[in-house]
Amino acid sequence: MAATKKNVPPPSLGSLKPKARELFNEFDMNGNGALSLAEIDLALVSRFPHLGPHKPAIMRAYRDAEQDGNGLITFDEFETLLELIDYYDQIYEQFDAMDVDHDHHITFDEFTASRTKAGRVKPKDMQQLRAEFDQIDSNGGGKILFTEFCAYMAKQKMEATRV
């Protein structure tokens, strides 16, 4: 995550759960008791500027937290939203580091460069990298999208916890 001026990392949004009601009310600009994506985006970016460039992480967290299908985040969904923003923000940091040209997708060349250090890659290693890339690129579009990367990272996390 980006650091503040004093090189102190910004607070984790999940750590703000004890103040969730206060934060929810602050975000609820029209006072209707529910948060739209626009309210969430505006409040997050103004209160937590380091999230500004991470719109895909905010959007993914919003979609996953919104459970009742009304398109709004209720207070019951808000604490989950805070945790998911932290989770997807961490994933976005990794995705963004791999997306060298910042075009919001990872090409095979970017993927390969991020997985290998300077030096030569053996053909066997390249085949393994291609297989991993193709596994992540679930829609077969030849580029890894943030949503595909999130699904892959979640799968990796689940597999790691099974061990």
Summary of the structure (lengths in Angstrom):
residues: 163
radius of gyration: 18.1
end to end distance: 28.2
largest distance: 59.5
contacts: 404
relative contact order: 0.10
helix: 63%
strand: 2%
